[in-house]
Amino acid sequence: MLYIGVDFGGTKIEAAALSADGTFLSRQREPNPGSYPAAIRLVSDLIARVETEAKTKAPELERVSATVGIGSPGSLSPRTGVMRNSNSTYLNGKPFRQDLETALGRPIRLANDANCLALSEAVDGAGAGAGSVFAIIVGTGCGGGLVVNGHLAEGANGIAGEWGHMPLPWPKPEEYPGPKCWCGLQGCLETWVSGTGFARDFAETTGRHLKGEDIIGAMRAGDRQAMAAFDRLLSRLGRSMATIVNILDPEVFVFGGGLSNVPEIYERLPGLIEPYVFSDGWQARLIAARWGDSSGVRGAAYLWREG
């Protein structure tokens, strides 16, 4: 079997071809072109390139039909079949899956990119063997995905796991009502718990304009303003994760995105989550994605293992 996955990111689009045992046979990536027609062409081209390269490397697959899965920002509406909730806003309102199927001449499966990370990590990653895995992606934005007993839980309306667009829980007076979100609402978690939200909060509080990774570096160097900003970020993340615990109580939280590479979060978050959990005790594993930046494209390819 030959599985092809596409990770449709806001800044780059990556395609990969995997063998039946999950080995990478080919990987290609290009910048996101920023327009719908160009994106359809680029995704089609990337898929053709990785399929050709994979079959060149593994001639026994020459006559095998490759499956194609797409991990995208946002999701397909089960009612209309068009994209919604994507921060690559040019996808919204478009029949993305249908147009790709027409361009490729074959069926595809499509899921939210955070769902793809969750699936990859539940199948053979950091959450392998767990009954329930909730994936947290904190990068430019904030997303989530849920896998239960090895299968994606997408919900009746295809929006399960979209915790980035719930309001920040237990807000402090200075956190209410919160910044305006690109989705049209105010105070969404994504405006607080994301790389952009972290940088915005730091700039508004200190007047200093730094990227998220630079704030982390300053925090480690003992910068008091950066330390305070990181404390606020973890407090918001801990409160938000507590709501997931109270609703779903996952066995494992797997982290992707830039924040997953910050070891301090795994040390400190449990103590910030537990006070908000409605229980006499709470335990769960908090761990970085085993496959890192590869999880999204692997999970997209694995959509065809869902049955």
C-alpha positions in Angstrom: 0.0 0.0 0.0 1.1 3.6 -0.7 -0.3 6.3 1.5 0.1 10.0 0.4 -0.6 12.7 3.0 -0.7 16.5 2.5 -0.2 19.0 5.4 -1.8 22.2 4.2 -0.2 24.9 6.5 -0.7 28.6 6.6 2.9 29.2 5.4 3.9 26.0 3.7 2.3 23.0 2.1 4.0 19.6 2.5 3.2 16.3 0.8 4.7 12.9 1.7 4.4 9.3 0.5 4.5 6.6 3.1 4.8 2.8 2.9 2.4 0.5 4.7 4.7 0.5 7.7 4.9 4.3 7.9 8.3 4.7 6.3 8.7 8.0 4.4 9.5 7.3 0.7 9.2 10.9 -0.4 8.7 14.4 1.0 8.2 17.7 -0.8 7.2 21.1 0.5 6.5 24.5 -1.0 5.3 27.9 0.3 1.6 28.3 0.5 0.8 30.3 -2.7 -1.9 32.4 -1.0 -4.8 31.9 -3.5 -7.3 29.2 -4.2 -6.6 28.3 -7.8 -2.8 28.3 -7.2 -3.3 26.1 -4.1 -5.3 23.5 -6.1 -2.5 23.4 -8.7 0.3 23.2 -6.1 -1.3 20.4 -4.1 -1.9 18.4 -7.3 1.7 18.9 -8.3 3.1 18.0 -4.9 1.1 14.8 -4.9 2.3 13.8 -8.4 5.9 14.5 -7.4 5.9 12.4 -4.2 4.0 9.5 -5.9 6.5 9.4 -8.7 9.5 9.6 -6.4 8.1 6.9 -4.1 7.4 4.5 -6.9 10.9 5.1 -8.3 12.4 4.2 -4.9 10.1 1.2 -4.5 9.4 -0.3 -7.9 7.2 -3.0 -6.3 4.7 -0.2 -5.8 4.6 0.8 -9.4 1.2 -0.7 -10.0 -0.2 0.2 -6.6 -2.9 2.9 -6.5 -1.9 5.5 -3.9 -4.5 6.9 -1.4 -4.5 10.6 -0.7 -5.4 12.3 2.6 -5.4 16.1 3.2 -4.9 17.8 6.6 -6.2 21.3 6.3 -6.9 24.3 8.5 -10.6 24.4 9.2 -13.0 21.7 8.2 -15.6 20.7 5.7 -19.2 21.4 6.5 -21.1 18.1 6.5 -24.2 20.0 5.3 -22.7 21.9 2.4 -19.4 20.2 1.6 -17.6 23.5 1.6 -14.7 24.6 3.8 -15.3 26.7 6.9 -13.3 28.0 9.9 -10.0 28.1 8.1 -7.4 30.7 9.0 -6.2 30.3 5.4 -9.3 32.3 4.7 -9.3 31.9 0.9 -10.4 28.2 1.5 -13.6 29.2 3.2 -16.7 28.7 1.2 -14.9 26.6 -1.4 -15.6 22.9 -2.2 -11.9 22.1 -1.5 -12.2 18.3 -1.4 -14.4 18.2 -4.5 -12.1 20.4 -6.5 -9.0 18.4 -5.5 -10.8 15.2 -6.4 -11.6 16.6 -9.9 -8.0 17.9 -10.3 -6.5 14.5 -9.2 -9.0 12.2 -10.8 -9.2 10.1 -7.6 -11.0 10.2 -4.2 -9.4 11.9 -1.3 -10.1 12.1 2.5 -9.8 15.4 4.3 -9.7 16.3 8.0 -8.7 19.2 10.2 -4.9 19.4 10.6 -5.1 19.1 14.4 -7.1 15.9 13.9 -4.4 14.6 11.7 -1.8 15.2 14.3 -3.9 13.5 16.9 -4.4 10.5 14.6 -0.7 10.2 13.8 0.3 10.3 17.5 -2.5 7.9 18.6 -1.6 5.3 15.9 2.2 5.1 16.4 3.3 8.2 18.2 3.4 9.5 21.7 -0.2 8.5 22.4 0.0 4.9 21.0 -2.0 2.5 23.0 -4.0 5.1 24.9 -7.7 5.0 25.0 -8.1 8.7 24.4 -5.7 11.3 23.0 -6.3 15.0 22.8 -3.9 16.9 20.5 -3.0 20.5 21.3 -1.4 22.6 18.6 -0.1 25.9 19.8 1.7 27.7 17.0 0.6 30.7 14.9 -2.9 29.7 16.0 -4.4 27.2 18.5 -6.1 24.0 17.5 -7.1 20.6 18.9 -8.1 17.1 17.8 -9.5 14.0 19.6 -8.9 10.3 19.0 -10.8 7.7 21.0 -9.9 4.1 20.8 -7.7 4.7 17.8 -10.4 6.5 15.8 -11.0 10.2 15.1 -13.9 11.8 17.0 -15.0 14.6 14.6 -18.5 15.1 16.1 -21.9 15.4 14.6 -21.1 18.6 12.8 -17.4 18.0 12.2 -16.1 20.5 14.8 -15.0 18.3 17.7 -11.8 19.5 19.2 -12.1 23.1 18.1 -11.1 24.5 21.5 -9.2 27.4 20.0 -12.6 29.2 19.5 -14.0 28.8 22.9 -13.7 31.7 25.3 -10.8 31.9 27.7 -12.2 30.2 30.9 -12.2 31.7 34.3 -11.1 35.1 32.9 -9.4 37.7 35.2 -10.8 41.2 35.0 -8.0 42.4 32.8 -8.6 39.5 30.4 -12.2 40.3 29.8 -13.7 40.7 27.2 -10.5 39.9 25.3 -9.1 40.7 21.8 -11.2 40.5 18.7 -10.6 37.2 16.9 -10.4 36.7 13.1 -13.5 34.5 13.4 -15.6 37.5 14.3 -16.0 36.8 18.0 -14.1 38.3 20.9 -11.8 36.7 23.5 -11.3 33.3 21.8 -8.7 31.1 23.2 -6.6 31.5 20.0 -6.2 35.2 20.7 -4.5 34.3 24.1 -2.9 30.8 23.7 -1.0 31.0 20.5 2.3 32.4 19.3 0.6 35.5 18.0 -1.4 35.9 21.2 1.7 35.4 23.3 3.6 38.1 21.4 0.6 40.5 21.4 0.1 40.2 25.2 3.8 40.8 25.8 3.8 43.9 23.5 0.7 45.3 25.1 2.0 44.8 28.6 5.6 45.9 28.1 5.7 48.0 24.9 8.4 45.6 23.6 7.8 43.8 20.3 9.3 40.3 20.3 8.5 37.0 18.7 7.3 34.2 20.9 10.6 32.3 20.7 12.5 35.5 21.7 10.3 36.0 24.7 11.0 32.4 25.7 14.8 33.1 25.3 14.5 36.3 27.4 12.5 34.4 30.1 15.3 31.8 30.4 17.8 34.6 30.7 15.9 36.0 33.7 14.1 38.9 32.1 11.3 39.6 34.6 8.8 40.9 32.0 9.3 37.8 29.9 9.0 35.6 32.9 5.7 37.3 33.8 4.4 36.9 30.2 5.3 33.2 30.3 3.5 32.8 33.6 0.4 34.4 32.1 0.6 32.1 29.0 0.8 29.0 31.2 -2.0 30.1 33.4 -4.3 30.6 30.4 -3.3 27.3 28.9 -3.8 25.5 32.2 -7.3 26.9 32.7 -8.2 26.0 29.1 -6.9 22.5 29.4 -8.9 22.0 32.6 -12.1 22.5 30.6 -11.0 19.7 28.3 -10.4 17.5 31.3 -13.8 18.3 32.8 -15.5 17.4 29.5 -13.4 14.6 28.0 -10.9 13.6 30.6 -8.3 12.4 28.0 -5.6 9.9 29.0 -3.0 11.7 27.0 -2.4 15.3 25.9 0.0 15.4 22.9 1.5 18.8 22.0 2.4 20.1 18.6 3.4 23.5 17.2 6.1 25.7 18.4 5.1 25.5 22.1 5.6 21.8 22.1 9.4 22.4 22.0 9.4 24.3 25.3 10.1 21.7 28.1 9.0 24.1 30.9 5.4 23.6 29.9 5.4 19.9 30.8 6.9 20.6 34.2 4.5 23.4 35.2 1.2 22.7 33.5 -0.1 19.8 35.7 -0.1 22.1 38.8 -1.9 24.8 36.9 -4.6 22.5 35.5 -5.5 20.5 38.6 -7.0 23.4 40.7 -9.7 23.8 38.0 -10.5 20.1 37.6 -13.8 18.9 39.1 -12.3 15.9 40.9 -10.6 14.9 44.1 -7.5 14.0 42.0 -6.3 14.1 38.4 -3.6 12.5 36.3 -2.8 12.4 32.6 0.3 12.3 30.4 1.4 15.5 28.9 3.9 14.9 26.2 5.4 16.3 23.0 4.4 14.8 19.7 6.8 11.9 18.9 6.8 12.8 15.2 7.1 16.5 15.7 6.5 18.5 12.5 5.9 15.2 10.6 2.8 14.3 12.6 0.4 16.4 10.4 1.4 14.9 7.1 1.6 11.3 8.6 -1.9 11.7 10.1 -3.3 12.9 6.8 -1.9 9.8 5.1 -3.4 7.7 7.9 -6.9 8.9 7.2 -7.2 5.9 4.8 -6.5 3.6 7.7 -9.6 4.7 9.4 -11.7 2.2 7.4 
